[in-house]
């Protein structure tokens, strides 16, 4: 019998407080299905689909109620309570799912909805974690380049980008050259698919298509120039790191926006600087 999974077991014994279930070839290894969970007119040898977890006394028990997330899967759960040793999550069962503090990636509050995976801890109990979600997300999304998607931020991988679970289940990433400083763990964002990798993972962008985004970026740069007293001490030839740090734009986006401003005679480029025209 597999803790944390939905499986089909057979009725091998009836008692006043429920029925005992077992695998067909392992009838000595039994688990209780409490009376209130037992289907009407249940018969010996009948097969029942159940989920196995631990009760409040740490005993293995079966339920016909399907939890919102199972072992080694990812799902969104609501925080019911935050205590001294961790948080308790509503996963659709009588006993809440425990999320230890060491498995959190942000401070939580009652009512928060968070993306977690279910794992078995060292004490052989089912617990939740906000960490290590990357390997458990699906790479078989139905989305194509150019399509709009909605996803939940679950990790900041500064060397790679910002990791997002599209539809709370598909693996996606916002590349590191895009400014995500204003995002937070658990935030739901709207984005656009820019690439579908060979392994099925998605690259997504919070920005519009280049020709639509250019006007917005150009206007932002004009406003930013005012905070620099009308002069950027660098041009589009600066390093991508400098441009991203100072403007929040990738080098290509910066070049496009500056090009638009230059063409409209709103800026002048000379002596390694960009000046706002008067």
Beta strands, then each sheet from edge to edge (+ up, - down):
strand 1: 6-15
strand 2: 18-23
strand 3: 26-34
strand 4: 47-54
strand 5: 60-63
strand 6: 74-82
strand 7: 86-90
strand 8: 97-100
strand 9: 113-120
strand 10: 126-129
strand 11: 148-157
strand 12: 161-166
strand 13: 170-175
strand 14: 188-196
strand 15: 202-205
strand 16: 231-232
strand 17: 267-270
strand 18: 273-276
sheet 1: 1+ 2- 3+ 5+ 4- 1+
sheet 2: 6+ 7- 8+ 10+ 9- 6+
sheet 3: 11+ 12- 13+ 15+ 14- 11+
sheet 4: 16+ 18- 17+
end
